[in-house]
Amino acid sequence: MKIHHIRNACMIIHYNEHRILVDPCLNPKGSLPPYTLFRKRPRLNPIVDLPPNVESALSQITSGLITHCRYGHFDHLDRSGVRLLAQKQVPVYCNSLDEPFLRRRRINTMPLIINQKNAFLTGSITPFPTQHGHGLAGMLMRPGVGYFIELPGDKSIYISGDTVMTQTVKHVLNDLRPDISILNAGTAILDFGRPILMPLNELLDFIRTAPGKVIAVHLDAFNHCLTSRDILKNAVLKEGLSDKVMIPADGELMEF
């Protein structure tokens, strides 16, 4: 298995002949509005370019996977991502609640039932609900899911999706015991309320609890994130967790 990190939470999972595009955030740098105006510098998003030569990798995708997409989640599915998926007409797996939104955009959807094992390629995928923040912010951010993926002859993968630490997250880590956990680690905030992604103490708790390797993504790409690659790298070093964590650069290809 290989995982090609593109930018933010966007990646391509290589499994045999399959190329699974996750959460395509492909717009040019500076083409989207800021997510926060006051609590962080109001920079246009994304704040970084796509890595070079990404077009070749994107041309080879065979399916898609979306964690959440409605109500302004352009950091997980933007116009360029929609355009690519609509043009390619590859099967795009999604939370069944997001299917109408994606179908209206002429995307070939494969709706999945939450908390249930669904067929996926030659294996299975189970969507689990996420909690994308607390209180009103968390309510406004729904619906979203993370995914536990099992593929024959290869490592199991947990994609956390955008979430704070919950009992569901702990259940996946402790009971399903994924070989690889992909953690959305940016500690995103809005101009009100608590963080809508795990703060640093929860990120470290996630990494300690994960039974296998953790890949930290959703970093250094959008203006509403508090945790950077450097902050996380220093924190895991201090806690003696560096061997468990990979913090890929945009464009980095990891092999397992």
Sequence and secondary structure as in RCSB ss.txt:
>XXXX:A:sequence
MKIHHIRNACMIIHYNEHRILVDPCLNPKGSLPPYTLFRKRPRLNPIVDLPPNVESALSQITSGLITHCRYGHFD
HLDRSGVRLLAQKQVPVYCNSLDEPFLRRRRINTMPLIINQKNAFLTGSITPFPTQHGHGLAGMLMRPGVGYFIE
LPGDKSIYISGDTVMTQTVKHVLNDLRPDISILNAGTAILDFGRPILMPLNELLDFIRTAPGKVIAVHLDAFNHC
LTSRDILKNAVLKEGLSDKVMIPADGELMEF
>XXXX:A:secstr
 EEEEEETTEEEEEETTEEEEES     TT B  S SSSS    B SS   TTHHHHHTT  EEEES  SSS TT
TS HHHHHHHHHH   EEEEGGGHHHHHTTT  EEEE TTS EEETTEEEEEEE   SSHHHHHHT   EEEEEE
 TTS  EEE  S    HHHHHIIIII  SEEEEE S B  SSSS SS  HHHHHHHHHH SSEEEEES SSSTTB
   HHHHHHHHHHTT GGGEE   TT EEE 
